[in-house]
Amino acid sequence: MRLIVLFMALILIIGLAFLIRMRVTSSTINSVEWVAHTHEVKATVFELAAALSEMEAAAFAAQSDPLSEAAAHRYGEARAHYAPLLQTLREMTIDNPSQQERLGMLRAQIEGRVKLFDEALLNRAQSRDSEAGQGLAVAVTRFPVDDVLDAIVKEEETLVSQRREIADRRSRLSGWIIGAVSMVQLILLAGIIWGSENQLRRRLTAEATARQAVERAQLIVATVREPIAVIASDLKVVTCNQAFTEYYAIEAGDALGDSRAWSDQALVQRLRDVALTRREVWDYELSQTAAADSTRHVVVNARPMVLPESKDAVVLLTVSDITARKQSEAQILELNRQLEGKIAQISESNRELEAFSYSVSHDLRAPLRHIAGFAEKLRNHLGADADEQTRHYSETVVNSSRRMSSLIEDLLTYSRLGRHAMRLQGVDMQALVNEVRIALTSNDEERRVIWRIAPLPVVVADENMIRLVWQNLIDNALKYTAPREEAVIEVGMNEPTPLEWFFWVKDNGVGFDMAYTDKLFGVFQRLHKASQFAGTGIGLASVRRIVGRHGGHTWAESELDRGSTFFFSLPRNQTQA
């Protein structure tokens, strides 16, 4: 492309200069020709004037000597000479109407004069000399031609002056144009030289860059730790890097078959096919015995390529040692097998523990009922006879048995959460929160509680379990805002992501120290005394267990005496969860 542009630029320089010079030269020649033409017209006019003078002189000579044949012959020749000259002048001034008009007048004058000359000479023998002379003089006087000839000559002199001026102007313009064209030629030539030099520098720079890139690539290939080789269709090594030589003890010029590592006939045949049919080999795994008599697992890749100095296809062969990966995979499989066994053991232990907890909790409820019942009967039996200490003991027994009963009920509920099968369905969180709020506040209508419940979506979850989540969180909010004259409880959600919903319950209660947040969701873990706030310490543990079974997670934020916010998330797609 650049050569074509350079060639076109040269053609433009030479061709444009040639055309301009031709145009200027043609214009100059045309001007000179017009000047020469004007001189030719003047010369013809002078020749015509001379012919007329000759004719007039011959006529007077013939009149003075009527018997002279030489004079008559001279007049005849002069008379025959003017007509061709007039015709020549008419043809030469055909493009000038004013000159054509003058030539017409001149012809009329000459023809009138010639007619009188002819008549005078015809009658010269009968007439007296004086009368014939007077006839010729009358002809010259009546038909003057000098004024017309002078006008023609003057017009031509005017034209020649104008044409000389035009020729001079065109000559000067031609000089300027030729100078300008020469300057343009020099500029274009300098541009071409500069472009050629710049192109040469670019090409040299590109060649140097390409050479450096090749050297870098060769250095990289030579120092890379993976074996790399180029082999011909006969499986002889054309070139290889140091790693290939160290790995297989094969150098350039050797055949792959010289190493027992390449004894896999299926792979050997596929390598031949790569060179012959331009097919490729992708991630061919095999075990090889390397030069150090060690068995290694490798992955072989091969693809066809053509070297710059040859048209025959060769094969680029790369070998990746995956022995460490295979060993790691084997170790991982063994660890996974062991882990699966541990998980099975832990799962079995958890099932046994849950069954034991459920059994113990279930079996303890009857004795507790008996204790509470008989303690109540004992207190009633003693009646007014019981002293203060006896009544205190009996109330302590009754209250402790009731608390123990509550703990057992909560423990049974927590145990059932792990064994209960989830029934997923659409759950209207808005309606569920309102239902829980009404249920929890129906027995304590005197409390001043400001509720701020934001619009909540419909999610896919187990409705009974999610109800228990809201019940525990809202009950906690009511419980820990009891010291406030006006409780503020907010329920809302954060901006959901394509994968999760985020819900929260916020209150202005007593709050807690974030240093103990890790204990918050544990079983029987409490951050406040039972005498301050009633509870068993299983509610938040149940929340975490339910949310975890749904594939979500829980967390909390709080400041002492400034309230708390409890968060939980639920997956938007329970199938993925």
C-alpha positions as CSV (number, residue, x, y, z in Angstrom):
1,M,0.0,0.0,0.0
2,R,2.8,2.4,0.9
3,L,4.6,1.6,-2.4
4,I,1.4,2.4,-4.3
5,V,1.1,5.7,-2.5
6,L,4.7,6.5,-3.3
7,F,4.3,5.6,-6.9
8,M,1.2,7.7,-7.2
9,A,3.0,10.7,-5.6
10,L,5.8,10.4,-8.2
11,I,3.3,10.2,-11.0
12,L,1.6,13.3,-9.6
13,I,4.8,15.2,-9.3
14,I,6.0,14.4,-12.9
15,G,2.6,14.4,-14.6
16,L,1.2,17.5,-12.9
17,A,4.4,19.4,-13.7
18,F,4.4,18.1,-17.3
19,L,0.7,19.2,-17.8
20,I,1.3,22.6,-16.3
21,R,4.4,23.2,-18.4
22,M,2.6,22.0,-21.5
23,R,-0.3,24.3,-20.8
24,V,1.9,27.3,-20.1
25,T,4.1,26.5,-23.2
26,S,1.0,26.1,-25.4
27,S,-0.4,29.4,-24.1
28,T,2.9,31.1,-24.8
29,I,3.2,29.6,-28.3
30,N,-0.3,30.7,-29.0
31,S,0.5,34.3,-28.0
32,V,3.6,34.2,-30.1
33,E,1.7,32.8,-33.1
34,W,-0.9,35.6,-32.8
35,V,1.9,38.2,-32.8
36,A,3.5,36.5,-35.9
37,H,0.1,36.4,-37.5
38,T,-0.3,40.1,-37.0
39,H,3.1,40.6,-38.6
40,E,2.1,38.4,-41.5
41,V,-1.1,40.5,-42.0
42,K,1.0,43.7,-42.0
43,A,3.4,42.2,-44.5
44,T,0.6,41.2,-46.8
45,V,-0.9,44.7,-46.5
46,F,2.5,46.2,-47.4
47,E,2.8,43.7,-50.3
48,L,-0.7,44.7,-51.5
49,A,0.2,48.4,-51.3
50,A,3.3,47.7,-53.3
51,A,1.3,45.8,-55.9
52,L,-1.2,48.6,-56.2
53,S,1.7,51.1,-56.5
54,E,3.3,48.9,-59.1
55,M,-0.1,48.6,-61.0
56,E,-0.5,52.4,-60.8
57,A,3.1,53.0,-62.1
58,A,2.6,50.4,-64.9
59,A,-0.7,52.1,-65.9
60,F,1.0,55.5,-66.2
61,A,3.9,53.9,-68.1
62,A,1.6,52.2,-70.5
63,Q,-0.4,55.4,-71.0
64,S,2.7,57.4,-71.8
65,D,3.8,54.8,-74.4
66,P,0.7,53.3,-76.0
67,L,2.7,51.2,-78.4
68,S,5.0,49.6,-75.7
69,E,4.0,46.0,-75.2
70,A,6.4,45.7,-72.2
71,A,4.5,48.4,-70.4
72,A,1.1,46.7,-71.1
73,H,2.5,43.4,-70.0
74,R,3.8,45.0,-66.8
75,Y,0.4,46.4,-66.1
76,G,-1.3,43.1,-66.7
77,E,1.0,41.3,-64.2
78,A,0.5,44.0,-61.6
79,R,-3.3,43.9,-62.2
80,A,-3.4,40.1,-61.7
81,H,-1.3,40.3,-58.5
82,Y,-3.7,42.3,-56.2
83,A,-6.7,39.9,-56.1
84,P,-4.8,36.9,-54.5
85,L,-3.4,39.3,-51.9
86,L,-6.8,40.6,-51.1
87,Q,-8.1,37.0,-50.7
88,T,-5.2,36.2,-48.5
89,L,-5.9,39.2,-46.3
90,R,-9.6,38.2,-46.1
91,E,-8.7,34.7,-45.0
92,M,-6.1,36.0,-42.5
93,T,-8.5,38.4,-40.8
94,I,-11.6,36.2,-41.0
95,D,-11.8,36.4,-37.1
96,N,-11.8,40.3,-37.2
97,P,-15.1,41.8,-38.4
98,S,-13.8,45.4,-38.5
99,Q,-10.8,44.3,-40.7
100,Q,-13.2,42.3,-42.9
101,E,-15.3,45.5,-43.4
102,R,-12.2,47.5,-44.3
103,L,-11.1,44.8,-46.7
104,G,-14.5,45.1,-48.3
105,M,-14.1,48.8,-48.8
106,L,-10.6,48.3,-50.0
107,R,-11.7,45.8,-52.6
108,A,-14.4,48.2,-53.8
109,Q,-11.9,51.0,-54.1
110,I,-9.3,48.9,-55.9
111,E,-11.9,47.5,-58.3
112,G,-13.2,51.0,-59.1
113,R,-9.7,52.2,-59.7
114,V,-8.8,49.2,-61.8
115,K,-11.9,49.7,-63.9
116,L,-11.0,53.3,-64.7
117,F,-7.3,52.2,-65.3
118,D,-8.6,49.6,-67.8
119,E,-10.9,52.1,-69.6
120,A,-8.1,54.7,-69.8
121,L,-5.6,52.2,-71.2
122,L,-8.1,50.7,-73.6
123,N,-8.7,54.1,-75.2
124,R,-5.2,55.4,-75.0
125,A,-4.6,55.0,-78.7
126,Q,-7.6,57.2,-79.6
127,S,-7.2,59.7,-76.8
128,R,-4.7,62.3,-76.5
129,D,-2.0,61.9,-73.9
130,S,-3.3,64.6,-71.7
131,E,-6.8,63.2,-71.6
132,A,-5.5,59.7,-70.8
133,G,-3.3,61.1,-68.0
134,Q,-6.3,62.9,-66.6
135,G,-8.3,59.7,-66.6
136,L,-5.7,57.9,-64.6
137,A,-5.4,60.7,-62.2
138,V,-9.2,60.8,-61.8
139,A,-9.1,57.1,-61.0
140,V,-6.5,57.5,-58.4
141,T,-8.3,60.5,-56.8
142,R,-11.8,59.0,-57.0
143,F,-10.8,55.6,-55.5
144,P,-8.2,56.3,-52.8
145,V,-6.8,53.2,-51.1
146,D,-4.0,54.6,-48.9
147,D,-6.4,55.6,-46.1
148,V,-7.9,52.2,-46.0
149,L,-4.6,50.5,-46.1
150,D,-3.3,52.8,-43.3
151,A,-6.4,51.9,-41.2
152,I,-5.8,48.2,-41.7
153,V,-2.2,48.6,-40.8
154,K,-3.0,50.7,-37.8
155,E,-5.6,48.1,-36.6
156,E,-3.0,45.4,-37.0
157,E,-0.4,47.5,-35.1
158,T,-2.9,47.9,-32.3
159,L,-3.5,44.2,-32.3
160,V,0.1,43.4,-32.4
161,S,0.7,45.7,-29.4
162,Q,-2.1,44.0,-27.5
163,R,-0.9,40.6,-28.4
164,R,2.6,41.4,-27.5
165,E,1.4,42.6,-24.1
166,I,-0.7,39.4,-23.7
167,A,2.3,37.3,-24.7
168,D,4.6,39.2,-22.3
169,R,2.0,38.8,-19.5
170,R,1.6,35.1,-20.3
171,S,5.4,34.7,-20.5
172,R,5.8,36.3,-17.0
173,L,2.8,34.2,-15.7
174,S,4.4,31.1,-17.2
175,G,7.6,31.9,-15.4
176,W,5.8,32.3,-12.1
177,I,3.8,29.1,-12.6
178,I,6.9,27.1,-13.6
179,G,8.6,28.5,-10.5
180,A,5.7,27.6,-8.3
181,V,5.5,24.1,-9.9
182,S,9.2,23.6,-9.4
183,M,8.7,24.7,-5.7
184,V,5.8,22.3,-5.3
185,Q,7.9,19.6,-7.0
186,L,10.7,20.2,-4.5
187,I,8.3,20.2,-1.6
188,L,6.7,16.9,-2.8
189,L,10.1,15.4,-3.4
190,A,11.2,16.5,0.1
191,G,8.0,15.0,1.5
192,I,8.6,11.7,-0.4
193,I,12.1,11.6,0.8
194,W,11.0,12.4,4.4
195,G,8.2,9.8,4.2
196,S,10.6,7.2,2.8
197,E,13.1,8.0,5.6
198,N,10.4,7.9,8.2
199,Q,9.0,4.6,6.7
200,L,12.5,3.2,6.7
201,R,13.0,4.2,10.4
202,R,9.6,2.7,11.3
203,R,10.5,-0.5,9.5
204,L,13.8,-0.7,11.2
205,T,12.2,0.0,14.5
206,A,9.5,-2.6,13.8
207,E,12.1,-5.1,12.8
208,A,14.1,-4.4,16.0
209,T,11.0,-4.7,18.1
210,A,10.0,-8.0,16.3
211,R,13.6,-9.3,16.8
212,Q,13.5,-8.4,20.5
213,A,10.1,-10.0,20.8
214,V,11.4,-13.2,19.2
215,E,14.4,-13.1,21.4
216,R,12.2,-12.6,24.5
217,A,9.9,-15.4,23.3
218,Q,12.9,-17.7,22.8
219,L,14.2,-16.8,26.2
220,I,10.9,-17.5,27.8
221,V,10.4,-20.8,26.1
222,A,14.0,-21.8,26.9
223,T,13.6,-20.9,30.6
224,V,10.0,-22.1,31.2
225,R,9.8,-25.1,33.5
226,E,7.3,-27.0,31.3
227,P,8.7,-29.2,28.6
228,I,8.1,-27.7,25.1
229,A,9.3,-29.1,21.8
230,V,8.6,-28.8,18.1
231,I,8.6,-32.1,16.3
232,A,8.4,-33.1,12.6
233,S,5.9,-35.5,11.0
234,D,8.5,-38.3,11.5
235,L,8.5,-37.5,15.3
236,K,12.0,-36.1,15.2
237,V,12.7,-33.2,17.5
238,V,13.2,-30.0,15.5
239,T,13.9,-27.9,18.5
240,C,13.1,-28.0,22.2
241,N,13.7,-26.1,25.4
242,Q,16.0,-27.0,28.3
243,A,13.2,-28.4,30.4
244,F,12.3,-31.0,27.7
245,T,15.9,-32.1,27.4
246,E,16.2,-32.4,31.2
247,Y,12.9,-34.2,31.5
248,Y,13.3,-36.8,28.7
249,A,17.1,-36.7,27.9
250,I,16.2,-35.8,24.3
251,E,17.8,-33.0,22.2
252,A,17.1,-31.5,18.8
253,G,17.6,-34.1,16.1
254,D,16.6,-37.0,18.3
255,A,13.4,-39.0,17.8
256,L,10.7,-39.2,20.5
257,G,11.0,-43.0,20.2
258,D,14.5,-42.8,21.7
259,S,12.9,-42.2,25.1
260,R,10.8,-44.9,26.7
261,A,8.6,-42.2,28.1
262,W,7.0,-42.0,24.6
263,S,5.9,-45.6,24.3
264,D,2.2,-45.0,24.3
265,Q,1.3,-46.0,20.7
266,A,-2.1,-44.3,20.8
267,L,-0.4,-41.0,21.6
268,V,2.3,-41.5,19.1
269,Q,-0.2,-42.1,16.3
270,R,-2.2,-39.0,17.4
271,L,1.0,-36.9,17.2
272,R,1.5,-38.1,13.6
273,D,-2.1,-37.3,12.8
274,V,-1.5,-33.7,14.1
275,A,1.2,-33.1,11.5
276,L,-0.5,-35.0,8.6
277,T,-4.2,-34.1,9.1
278,R,-3.8,-30.8,11.1
279,R,-5.8,-32.2,14.0
280,E,-5.1,-31.2,17.6
281,V,-4.5,-33.1,20.8
282,W,-6.1,-31.6,23.9
283,D,-5.3,-32.6,27.5
284,Y,-4.2,-36.2,26.9
285,E,-3.4,-37.6,30.3
286,L,-0.9,-40.5,30.8
287,S,1.8,-41.8,33.1
288,Q,5.4,-41.6,31.8
289,T,8.7,-42.9,33.1
290,A,11.0,-39.9,32.9
291,A,14.8,-39.9,32.5
292,A,15.3,-40.2,36.3
293,D,13.3,-43.5,36.3
294,S,10.4,-41.8,38.2
295,T,6.8,-42.3,37.1
296,R,5.0,-39.0,36.6
297,H,1.5,-38.0,35.5
298,V,1.5,-35.6,32.6
299,V,-0.9,-33.8,30.3
300,V,0.1,-33.6,26.7
301,N,-1.2,-30.9,24.2
302,A,-0.2,-30.7,20.6
303,R,-1.3,-28.5,17.7
304,P,0.0,-28.1,14.1
305,M,2.1,-25.1,13.0
306,V,4.3,-24.0,10.1
307,L,7.8,-22.7,10.6
308,P,8.8,-19.6,8.6
309,E,11.7,-21.4,6.8
310,S,9.6,-24.4,5.8
311,K,6.2,-25.2,4.2
312,D,5.9,-28.6,5.9
313,A,3.7,-28.8,9.0
314,V,5.3,-29.4,12.3
315,V,3.8,-30.1,15.8
316,L,4.1,-27.8,18.8
317,L,4.2,-30.2,21.7
318,T,3.7,-29.1,25.3
319,V,3.9,-31.3,28.4
320,S,2.4,-30.3,31.8
321,D,3.5,-32.3,34.9
322,I,0.4,-32.9,37.0
323,T,2.0,-35.4,39.4
324,A,1.6,-33.1,42.4
325,R,-2.0,-32.4,41.4
326,K,-2.8,-36.1,41.2
327,Q,-1.2,-36.7,44.6
328,S,-3.2,-33.8,46.0
329,E,-6.4,-35.1,44.4
330,A,-5.7,-38.6,46.0
331,Q,-5.1,-37.0,49.3
332,I,-8.3,-34.9,49.0
333,L,-10.3,-38.0,48.1
334,E,-8.9,-39.8,51.1
335,L,-9.6,-36.8,53.4
336,N,-13.1,-36.5,51.9
337,R,-13.7,-40.1,52.6
338,Q,-12.5,-39.7,56.2
339,L,-14.5,-36.5,56.5
340,E,-17.7,-38.2,55.3
341,G,-17.1,-40.9,57.9
342,K,-16.7,-38.2,60.6
343,I,-19.8,-36.4,59.4
344,A,-21.7,-39.6,59.5
345,Q,-20.5,-40.2,63.1
346,I,-21.3,-36.7,64.1
347,S,-24.7,-36.8,62.4
348,E,-25.5,-40.1,64.2
349,S,-24.3,-38.6,67.5
350,N,-26.4,-35.5,66.9
351,R,-29.5,-37.7,66.2
352,E,-28.8,-39.7,69.3
353,L,-28.3,-36.5,71.3
354,E,-31.5,-35.0,70.0
355,A,-33.4,-38.2,70.7
356,F,-31.8,-38.3,74.2
357,S,-32.7,-34.7,74.8
358,Y,-36.2,-35.2,73.6
359,S,-36.6,-38.4,75.7
360,V,-35.1,-36.8,78.8
361,S,-37.2,-33.6,78.4
362,H,-40.3,-35.6,77.8
363,D,-39.7,-37.9,80.7
364,L,-38.9,-35.0,83.1
365,R,-42.2,-33.3,82.5
366,A,-44.2,-35.8,84.7
367,P,-42.0,-35.6,87.8
368,L,-41.9,-31.8,87.5
369,R,-45.7,-31.7,87.4
370,H,-45.8,-33.9,90.5
371,I,-43.3,-31.7,92.3
372,A,-45.2,-28.5,91.4
373,G,-48.5,-30.1,92.3
374,F,-47.5,-31.6,95.6
375,A,-45.7,-28.4,96.6
376,E,-48.9,-26.4,95.9
377,K,-50.9,-29.0,97.9
378,L,-48.4,-28.7,100.8
379,R,-48.7,-25.0,100.8
380,N,-52.5,-25.2,100.8
381,H,-52.5,-27.9,103.5
382,L,-50.4,-25.8,105.8
383,G,-52.6,-22.8,105.1
384,A,-52.4,-20.0,107.7
385,D,-50.4,-22.2,110.1
386,A,-47.3,-22.1,107.9
387,D,-44.7,-19.6,109.0
388,E,-43.0,-17.2,106.6
389,Q,-40.0,-19.4,105.9
390,T,-42.2,-22.4,105.1
391,R,-44.3,-20.3,102.6
392,H,-41.0,-19.0,101.0
393,Y,-39.7,-22.5,100.6
394,S,-42.9,-23.8,99.0
395,E,-43.1,-20.8,96.6
396,T,-39.5,-21.3,95.6
397,V,-40.2,-25.0,94.9
398,V,-43.3,-24.1,92.8
399,N,-41.6,-21.3,90.9
400,S,-38.5,-23.3,90.2
401,S,-40.5,-26.3,89.0
402,R,-42.5,-24.0,86.7
403,R,-39.3,-22.4,85.3
404,M,-37.9,-25.9,84.8
405,S,-41.0,-26.9,83.0
406,S,-40.6,-23.8,80.7
407,L,-37.0,-24.8,80.0
408,I,-38.0,-28.3,79.1
409,E,-40.8,-27.1,76.8
410,D,-38.3,-24.7,75.0
411,L,-35.7,-27.5,74.8
412,L,-38.3,-29.8,73.2
413,T,-39.3,-27.1,70.8
414,Y,-35.6,-26.5,69.9
415,S,-35.0,-30.2,69.5
416,R,-38.0,-30.6,67.2
417,L,-36.7,-27.8,65.0
418,G,-33.8,-30.0,63.9
419,R,-36.1,-33.0,63.1
420,H,-39.1,-31.2,61.7
421,A,-39.5,-31.5,57.9
422,M,-39.8,-28.1,56.2
423,R,-43.0,-27.4,54.2
424,L,-42.1,-24.6,51.8
425,Q,-44.8,-22.3,50.6
426,G,-45.5,-18.7,49.9
427,V,-45.4,-16.7,53.1
428,D,-46.8,-13.2,53.4
429,M,-44.3,-11.6,55.8
430,Q,-46.5,-8.5,56.2
431,A,-49.5,-10.5,57.4
432,L,-47.4,-12.8,59.5
433,V,-45.7,-9.8,61.4
434,N,-49.1,-8.2,62.1
435,E,-50.5,-11.5,63.3
436,V,-47.6,-12.0,65.7
437,R,-47.8,-8.4,66.9
438,I,-51.5,-8.7,67.8
439,A,-51.0,-12.1,69.5
440,L,-48.1,-10.7,71.7
441,T,-49.8,-7.4,72.7
442,S,-53.4,-8.7,73.3
443,N,-52.7,-9.3,77.0
444,D,-50.9,-6.0,77.7
445,E,-53.0,-3.3,76.0
446,E,-51.9,-0.6,78.6
447,R,-48.3,-0.4,77.3
448,R,-47.5,2.5,75.1
449,V,-45.8,1.0,72.0
450,I,-45.2,2.8,68.7
451,W,-45.1,0.3,65.9
452,R,-43.4,1.1,62.6
453,I,-43.8,-1.8,60.2
454,A,-42.6,-1.3,56.6
455,P,-44.1,-3.1,53.6
456,L,-42.8,-6.6,53.5
457,P,-42.7,-9.1,50.6
458,V,-44.0,-12.6,50.1
459,V,-41.2,-15.2,50.5
460,V,-40.9,-19.0,50.0
461,A,-40.4,-20.6,53.4
462,D,-41.9,-22.8,56.1
463,E,-44.7,-20.6,57.5
464,N,-44.7,-22.1,61.1
465,M,-40.9,-21.8,61.4
466,I,-40.9,-18.2,60.1
467,R,-43.7,-17.4,62.5
468,L,-41.6,-18.6,65.4
469,V,-38.7,-16.4,64.1
470,W,-40.9,-13.3,64.1
471,Q,-42.5,-14.3,67.5
472,N,-39.1,-14.6,69.2
473,L,-37.6,-11.4,67.7
474,I,-40.7,-9.2,68.4
475,D,-41.2,-10.8,71.9
476,N,-37.6,-9.9,72.7
477,A,-38.2,-6.3,71.5
478,L,-41.3,-6.0,73.7
479,K,-39.4,-7.6,76.6
480,Y,-36.3,-5.4,76.5
481,T,-38.2,-2.2,76.0
482,A,-40.3,-2.7,79.1
483,P,-38.3,-0.1,81.1
484,R,-39.2,2.6,78.5
485,E,-42.2,4.8,79.1
486,E,-42.8,4.8,75.3
487,A,-41.4,1.8,73.4
488,V,-40.6,2.2,69.7
489,I,-40.4,-1.1,67.7
490,E,-39.6,-1.1,63.9
491,V,-39.9,-3.9,61.5
492,G,-38.5,-3.6,58.0
493,M,-36.2,-4.9,55.3
494,N,-33.0,-3.8,53.5
495,E,-32.6,-3.6,49.8
496,P,-32.7,-7.2,48.5
497,T,-30.0,-8.7,46.3
498,P,-30.8,-11.1,43.4
499,L,-30.0,-13.9,45.9
500,E,-31.3,-12.8,49.3
501,W,-33.9,-11.0,51.3
502,F,-32.8,-9.0,54.4
503,F,-35.2,-8.4,57.3
504,W,-34.7,-6.7,60.7
505,V,-36.4,-5.8,64.0
506,K,-35.3,-2.7,65.8
507,D,-36.2,-1.4,69.3
508,N,-35.2,1.4,71.6
509,G,-34.6,-1.0,74.6
510,V,-31.8,-1.5,77.0
511,G,-29.4,-2.9,74.3
512,F,-26.4,-5.0,75.0
513,D,-22.6,-4.9,74.8
514,M,-21.4,-5.9,71.3
515,A,-18.4,-7.6,73.0
516,Y,-20.7,-10.5,73.9
517,T,-22.5,-10.8,70.6
518,D,-21.0,-14.2,69.9
519,K,-22.9,-15.6,72.9
520,L,-26.2,-14.0,71.8
521,F,-27.5,-16.9,69.7
522,G,-26.3,-19.8,71.8
523,V,-28.5,-22.2,73.7
524,F,-29.2,-21.1,77.3
525,Q,-27.0,-18.0,76.8
526,R,-28.3,-14.8,78.4
527,L,-26.8,-11.3,78.7
528,H,-29.2,-10.2,81.4
529,K,-30.2,-11.7,84.7
530,A,-33.5,-13.7,84.9
531,S,-34.6,-11.4,87.7
532,Q,-34.4,-8.4,85.3
533,F,-36.0,-10.0,82.2
534,A,-37.8,-13.4,82.1
535,G,-36.7,-16.0,79.6
536,T,-35.0,-19.3,79.1
537,G,-32.2,-18.3,76.6
538,I,-33.4,-20.5,73.8
539,G,-35.4,-18.0,71.7
540,L,-32.5,-16.5,69.7
541,A,-30.9,-20.0,69.4
542,S,-34.2,-21.2,67.8
543,V,-34.1,-18.2,65.4
544,R,-30.6,-19.0,64.3
545,R,-31.5,-22.7,63.8
546,I,-34.6,-21.9,61.8
547,V,-32.9,-19.3,59.6
548,G,-29.9,-21.6,59.1
549,R,-32.2,-24.4,57.9
550,H,-33.6,-22.0,55.3
551,G,-30.1,-21.2,54.1
552,G,-29.9,-17.8,55.7
553,H,-27.9,-16.2,58.4
554,T,-28.5,-14.0,61.5
555,W,-26.6,-11.2,63.2
556,A,-27.3,-8.3,65.6
557,E,-26.1,-4.7,66.2
558,S,-26.6,-2.8,69.5
559,E,-25.4,-0.1,71.9
560,L,-26.0,-0.2,75.6
561,D,-29.1,1.7,76.6
562,R,-29.7,2.7,73.0
563,G,-31.6,-0.3,71.6
564,S,-30.8,-3.2,69.4
565,T,-31.4,-4.4,65.8
566,F,-31.6,-8.0,64.9
567,F,-31.1,-9.1,61.3
568,F,-31.8,-12.3,59.4
569,S,-31.6,-13.2,55.7
570,L,-33.5,-15.7,53.6
571,P,-32.6,-17.0,50.2
572,R,-34.9,-15.8,47.4
573,N,-34.5,-19.2,45.7
574,Q,-35.0,-22.0,48.2
575,T,-34.1,-24.6,45.6
576,Q,-30.6,-23.2,45.5
577,A,-30.5,-22.9,49.3
